[in-house]
Amino acid sequence: MWTGVLVPKAQEVIAEQIEKSSFLHTVVWVAGKKYEIHEEMTHIVDLDARSCTCRVWWNSGLPCTHASAAIDHCHLQITDFCEPYFTVQAYRTTYATEFCPVPDSMPLTGELNRTVYPPNTKRPRQAD
């Protein structure tokens, strides 16, 4: 059974991000919990807003390499900055209730049983 805070796939992604973040050049405190991460480009990480200008954190729900560097710089736990649905607890809660499987095939009737054909359109002629 899983023993970590995060599900295994999320834990793998986080481990990769932490490894990559160790190669980032400089972490500079800006204000509050905002940091500049300097590498080829400069990225701004806001730990309170859980955002980075690279937008990976916002898109994936897991801290990006820049956020990982800032979190490590603050000596905080990276798992505290992951979206809750990546936790083992959320996974267990999701599948805790019983659910019934859907039958393999269901007879279709009425509108659901009709054949759908492609639209009757012609390609426009190209002008010379």
Contacts in CASP RR format, 6 or more apart in sequence:
PFRMAT RR
TARGET T0000
AUTHOR 0000-0000-0000
METHOD contacts of the structure
MODEL  1
MWTGVLVPKAQEVIAEQIEKSSFLHTVVWVAGKKYEIHEEMTHIVDLDAR
SCTCRVWWNSGLPCTHASAAIDHCHLQITDFCEPYFTVQAYRTTYATEFC
PVPDSMPLTGELNRTVYPPNTKRPRQAD
2 8 0 8 1.000
2 88 0 8 1.000
2 91 0 8 1.000
4 11 0 8 1.000
4 88 0 8 1.000
5 79 0 8 1.000
5 87 0 8 1.000
5 88 0 8 1.000
6 14 0 8 1.000
6 79 0 8 1.000
6 82 0 8 1.000
6 86 0 8 1.000
6 87 0 8 1.000
6 88 0 8 1.000
7 86 0 8 1.000
7 87 0 8 1.000
7 88 0 8 1.000
7 91 0 8 1.000
10 62 0 8 1.000
10 82 0 8 1.000
10 86 0 8 1.000
13 60 0 8 1.000
13 62 0 8 1.000
14 62 0 8 1.000
14 63 0 8 1.000
14 68 0 8 1.000
14 78 0 8 1.000
14 79 0 8 1.000
14 82 0 8 1.000
17 62 0 8 1.000
17 63 0 8 1.000
17 64 0 8 1.000
17 65 0 8 1.000
17 67 0 8 1.000
17 68 0 8 1.000
17 78 0 8 1.000
18 68 0 8 1.000
18 72 0 8 1.000
18 78 0 8 1.000
20 65 0 8 1.000
20 68 0 8 1.000
21 65 0 8 1.000
21 66 0 8 1.000
21 68 0 8 1.000
21 69 0 8 1.000
21 72 0 8 1.000
24 37 0 8 1.000
24 38 0 8 1.000
24 39 0 8 1.000
24 65 0 8 1.000
24 66 0 8 1.000
24 69 0 8 1.000
25 38 0 8 1.000
25 39 0 8 1.000
26 36 0 8 1.000
26 37 0 8 1.000
26 38 0 8 1.000
27 35 0 8 1.000
27 36 0 8 1.000
27 37 0 8 1.000
27 38 0 8 1.000
27 69 0 8 1.000
27 70 0 8 1.000
27 73 0 8 1.000
28 35 0 8 1.000
28 36 0 8 1.000
28 37 0 8 1.000
28 38 0 8 1.000
29 35 0 8 1.000
29 73 0 8 1.000
30 36 0 8 1.000
30 44 0 8 1.000
32 48 0 8 1.000
33 46 0 8 1.000
33 47 0 8 1.000
33 48 0 8 1.000
33 74 0 8 1.000
34 44 0 8 1.000
34 45 0 8 1.000
34 46 0 8 1.000
34 47 0 8 1.000
34 48 0 8 1.000
35 44 0 8 1.000
35 45 0 8 1.000
35 47 0 8 1.000
35 69 0 8 1.000
35 70 0 8 1.000
35 73 0 8 1.000
36 42 0 8 1.000
36 43 0 8 1.000
36 44 0 8 1.000
36 45 0 8 1.000
37 43 0 8 1.000
37 44 0 8 1.000
37 45 0 8 1.000
37 52 0 8 1.000
37 66 0 8 1.000
37 69 0 8 1.000
37 70 0 8 1.000
43 52 0 8 1.000
43 53 0 8 1.000
43 54 0 8 1.000
43 66 0 8 1.000
44 52 0 8 1.000
44 53 0 8 1.000
45 51 0 8 1.000
45 52 0 8 1.000
45 53 0 8 1.000
45 66 0 8 1.000
45 67 0 8 1.000
45 69 0 8 1.000
45 70 0 8 1.000
46 52 0 8 1.000
47 67 0 8 1.000
47 70 0 8 1.000
47 71 0 8 1.000
47 74 0 8 1.000
47 76 0 8 1.000
47 81 0 8 1.000
50 57 0 8 1.000
50 58 0 8 1.000
50 61 0 8 1.000
50 63 0 8 1.000
50 67 0 8 1.000
50 81 0 8 1.000
51 57 0 8 1.000
51 58 0 8 1.000
52 58 0 8 1.000
52 63 0 8 1.000
52 64 0 8 1.000
52 66 0 8 1.000
52 67 0 8 1.000
53 66 0 8 1.000
54 64 0 8 1.000
54 66 0 8 1.000
56 64 0 8 1.000
56 65 0 8 1.000
57 63 0 8 1.000
57 64 0 8 1.000
57 67 0 8 1.000
61 82 0 8 1.000
61 83 0 8 1.000
61 86 0 8 1.000
62 82 0 8 1.000
62 83 0 8 1.000
62 86 0 8 1.000
63 71 0 8 1.000
63 78 0 8 1.000
63 81 0 8 1.000
63 82 0 8 1.000
67 81 0 8 1.000
68 78 0 8 1.000
71 77 0 8 1.000
71 78 0 8 1.000
71 81 0 8 1.000
72 78 0 8 1.000
79 87 0 8 1.000
84 90 0 8 1.000
END
